[in-house]
Amino acid sequence: MAEGTGMLTTTTTTTTMMKALKLEKDQPPKIVEIPKPPMPNKNEIMVKIVCAAIDTATDSVTKKDMFSGLLHSSKGPIGWHYSGTVEHVGENDDEAAVVAVVLFKKGDAVFGFLPYDANTTQGSYSEYVTVPTSQCAKKPRNVSFQVAAAATTESITALQAMRDKGGLEDGKSVLVVGAGGGVGSAAVMIAKAMGARVTAVCSTKDAKRIEQEYKADVVIDRTKEPDYVEH
């Protein structure tokens, strides 16, 4: 069930039960059988998990530290980020709901995330999740299931910062500090896709990648120019 890349892949399951990974402090991981999630309602789909990304929240919840109760319910499997294929699409009676899910059909490759929330009872370290259509998107064909599962948090954080909070638009300029990291590199690519002029600050090891692959307009190597803020 576990791959060497830090991802989890699924096996076949029965009609009403599924396998999930149970993690407990100071205990080896266990594969357990639990009930499958409910069939999707309107504006929901059921996803058969192909890959699930392991992030820092996993350690927090497994150890039951002071923040764990804010990240996931104590009930059910954990895990937040996933990629997989659509198993079922919710049946809808009203036209608006039908439009909301028409983009998804059985077999579509998708990726998405579950909320970091005390009320979250499902987990991506299982074979299936039922999620709102607003919490997932179709996976691009040129992106692997592994990469899609691991890229969710960084990409959404960057999109919220650039578009929703920053109000970035075509023709505007933006400074991305930490452009070599997960959120930073996603921010550079999103800003360029939105038509912005991007100045990226990163270390020497990331400078070539940010300039040539992500097409930042100006790349500042903070290792060579530590006083860049003063200019």
Buried (B, 14 or more C-beta within 10 A) or exposed (E): BBEEBBBBBBEEBEEEEBBBBBBEEEEEBEEEEBEBBEEBEBBBBBBBBBBBBBBEBBEBBBEEEEEBEEBBBEEBBBBBBBBBBBBBBBEBEEEEBBEBBEEBEEEBBBBBBBBBEEEBBBBBBBBBBBBBBEBBBBBEEEEBBBBBBBBBBBBBBBBEBBBEEBEBEEEBEBBBBBBBBBBBBBBBBBBBEBEBEBBBBBBEEBBEBBBEEBEBBEBBBBEEEEEBEEE
